[in-house]
Amino acid sequence: MSGTSSNTKKDSRTRITVLVALAANLLIAAAKAVGGLIAGSPALLSEAAHSVADSLNEVFLLAALRRSRRPADQRHPFGYGKERFFWSLLAAVGIFVMGGCFSVFQGAEALKNGADETLSGYVAGLIVLGVAFVAEGVSLLRALHQVRRQGGRAGMRDPALRTVVAEDGTAVLGVTFAAVGMALHMVTGQVVYEASASFAIGALLVYVAYRLGREARDQLIGESADPETAERIRSLLAEQPEIDSVEALFTMKTGLDTALVAARVDLVPGLDSEEVEEVSVRIKRSLAKDVAEADQIFLDITDRPAEEARESPAATGERGGA
């Protein structure tokens, strides 16, 4: 129960972080779009597309937080934990299509057709970007604070939180690129600087989308539990007095903080069927108690013949003092 309560609190904090990012992006997207149209700035319009993509992605992440905690049912006996990874994959696609591709398109259009901006347009655009920088920075600080509260690297395993950090971080960089491009365009009169800023924003978004998509894909298709958890499970199994050897261990994450565990173990000889059943139940309970991530546990148990056991290293005292 304590693990479930802890996970619920983490989700509540993540939901607040996502909502803060969503509110910031909606306001910023509107401001950038209006400023970009008034100023005729391709870099500012690219940033508007970036913020629109981020806003849509936050909606995906909110759906992930709500749907991934649904309990297991007959159609989904291992639960809905992987929904978190699915919606994060959609968010990565959204960043690529709506943010990266549109930014590259805006840069190409600027080079092809030029962009005439007035001094007032430059000033309005830079003011909008300054406000956006502050808002995105606040949202990024909120996300990084939560990452620290959830253990640094451990916090970044949450695809929703990881996506918010990536979005806000790229947003801060994107605003910087756009501001530099606009300033150089204003000083030199050369649109190539603003077009280059759009290309840079597009390339940044494509790279971030690729990284987020790759991580979500790995989790979605069946990523194993982290090596420390797997080694701990193997050690706990090997410590059981009834287990002679752990022949194989397989793990697969079924959600953010749940995993399926399947092990093939050899028992010491001489146990009858009733004892084997009791041992199996006790081992499963012990694993579930000591490893909170072990949500589903399956044991493939074999009872080695006495002749084979006598010939094994374990029977001749070669298990290192076991």
N, C-alpha and C positions, 0 to 999 in steps of 0.2 A: 504493500500500500504506500509506503514511504517513497518508493521509486516512482510510482504513478503520480503521486502528489508533486514530486520534484519535477517530473516531466511536464505536468500541467502548468507549473509556475514558469518554467522555461518557455513554453509555448505562449503564455500570456505576455511575457516580456518581449518575445520575438514579434508577436502580433502588434504590440505598441510601437516597436521599432519600424515595422513595415508601414503602419498607419502614418507615422511621422514622415517617413520617406514619401508616401503617396500624397499626403497633403502638400508637402514641399514641391513635389514634381508637378502636381496639377497647377498650382499657382505660377510656378516658374515657366511651365510650358505655355500658358496663356500669355504671360508677359513677354517671353521670347518671340512667340508667333506675332504678336501685335507689333513689337519693336522691330522685328525682322521685316515685316511687310511695310512698315512706315519708312524704315531706313533703306530698304532694298538690299539687305545684307545677307549674302549666302551663308556666311559663317553663323550668323544668328539664327537663320532658318534651320540650319543643320542642328544647332543646339536645341531648337524647339522640337524637332523630330526626335532627338535623343531623349528629351524629357517626356514626350508623349509615349515613347517606347518604354521608358522606365515606369511610367504610371500604369500602363497596361500590365507590365510584369509584376508590379506590386499586387494587382488584382489576382494574378495567377498564384502568387505566393500566399495570399490570404486564403484562397481556395485550398491550397496544399495544406496549410495549417489546420483547416477545419476538417477536411476529408480524410487526412492520414490518420487521425485518431479514432476513426470509427472502429467498433469492435469486430472481431472475426465473425463470419457467418458461414452458412453452408456452401455458398459459391466461392467464398474467399476464406478458407480455413486458417490461413496464416495472417489474416488481417489486411488492412489497407495502408500499411506503412510506406509501401513503395510509391503511393500517390505523391508523396512529398518529392520524390525524385522525378516523377513524370511531369509535374507542373513546373519544376525548375528547368527541365529540358525545354518546355514550351517558352519559358522566359528567355532562355538563351537564344532560341530561334527568333523571338520577338526583337531582341537586341540586334541581332544580325540583319534582319529584314527591314524593320522600321527605323532603326538607328543607323547602322553601318551603311546599308545600301543607299538610303536617302541622302546621307551626308556626301557620299561619293558622287551621287547624281547632282547635288547642288554645286559641288566643286567643279564638275565638268560643265554645267550650265553657265557658271560664272566665267570660266575661261572662254567659252564659246560666244556668249552674248554680252559679256561685260556686266558691270554693276555701277550705276551712278548713285552716289550717296551725297546728301547735303551735310553741312557741318552739324546742323541740328540733329540729323539722322545718326551721325557718328556718336554724338553726345548721348542721345537717347539710348542707343544700342549699348554703349559702354556702361551707362547707369544700370540698365537691365542686367547686364552681365555681372556687375558688381554685387547687386542684390542677390542674383542667383548663386554667386560664389559663397556668400555668407550663408544662405539657406542650405545649400548642398553641404557646406562644411559642418553646419550644426547637425544635420542628419547623419553625416559620416561619423562625427564624434559620438553621437548616440549609439550607432551601430558598433563602433570599436569598443565603447564602454561595455556593451553587453558581451562582446567577444571575450574581453578580459574577465568578466564575471563568470563566464562559462568555461574558463580554463584555457584561454588562448587558442592553441591549435585544435583542442577538443571542441571549442565553440564553432570553429570554422567547418566542422563536419556537417553542421546543419545547413542544408542547401538553401533554405530560405534566408538565413542570416548571411551566409556566404554571398548570395546574390545581391543582397542589399549593400554589403560592404563594397563589392565590385562595382555596382552601379554608381554609388555615391563617390567612390574614388575616381572612376572614369569621368563622372560629371564634373568634379573639381578640375581635373586635367583638361577636359573638353572646354570648359568655360575659359580656362587660361589660354588655350590655343586660339579660341575665337577672339578673345580680347586682344591678343598680340596681333592676330591677322587684321582685325579692324583698325588697330592703331597704326600699323605699317601701311595699310591702304590709305588711311587718312593723311599720313605724312608724305608718302611717295606718289599717291594717285594711281598706283599699280594694283589692279584687281587680283593679280597673281598671288599676292600675299593672303588675301582672304580665301581664295580658292584653295590654296595650299593648306590653310587652317581647316577647311572642310574635309579635304583629303585626309589630313592627320586625324581628325575626329573620327572619320569613317574607318580608317585603319585600326585605330584604338578600339573601337566598338566591335569590329570584326574579330580582333584578337581576343578580347574579353569574352565574346559570345562563344568562340571556339573552346576556350579553356573551361567555361562554365558548362558547355554542352558535353565536353568530353568527360568531365567529372560526373555529371548527371547520368550519362550513358553507362559508365562503369558501375555506378550504384544501381541503376535500373536493371541491368542484365544479370546481376547476381554477384556482387562484390563480397569477398570473404570478410570475416571479422578482422580487426586489426591484429597484427602479430602478437602483441602483448596479451590480448584476450585469449587468442588461440593457444598460446603457450601456457597460460594459466589453467585453461581447461584441461590440457594434456597432463599437466603436473598434478592437478586434482584427481584425475582418473588414475594416474600411475600410483598415487598414494593410497588408493583403496586396497585394503588387505586381500580382498577376494579377486582382484584383477592381477593376472600374471603378466600381461603385456597389452599395450595399446597398439594395435596393428595399423589403424588408420583413423584420421580425424578430419572431418569436413565441416566447414562453417559457411553460412551465407547470411548476409544482412537482409532482414525482411522489413526493416524500417530504420528510422534514425537511431533508435536505441534498443532495437530488438534483433535477435539473430537466431537462425536455425542451427542446431548442433547435431551432427550425426557421427557416431564413433563405432568402430569395429574393435571389440576387445576380447581377449582370451581370459577366461577365468581359471583359477587354480583348480586342479582336478579334485573329484570327490564330492561335489555339490549335487544334491538331487534337484529335481525340477522345481519343487516348492521353494527351496533355498535360493535357486537362481532367480526366481520371480521376486522374492523379497529383496535380494541384493540389487536387482535392477531398479526397483522402486526407490530404495534408499539412495542409490547413487544419483538417480535423477533429481531427487529432492535436494540432495547435497549440492549438486551443481547449480540448480535453480536458486538456492539460497546464497551461495558464495559468488556467483556470477550473474549479476542482475540482467545482463544483456541476453543470457541464454533463455529465450522465450519458449522455444520448442526443442525438445531433446529426444533423440532417438538413439537407442543402443542396439547394435547387432552383436549379440553375445554368443560365444562358442565356449564349450567346455572341453578342454584338450584331453585326449586320452592319457591315462597314467603312464604308459610306456614312453610316449612322446615327451611328457612333462619331465620324466626322469633323465632324458637325454638332453634337455634344454639347458642353456646357461643358467637360467633361474634356479633349476633343480640342483645344480652343482655349486651354487653359492657365488655366481658371477654377476649378481645384480648390484654390486657395490654396497653390501651391508644390509640389504633389504631383509 
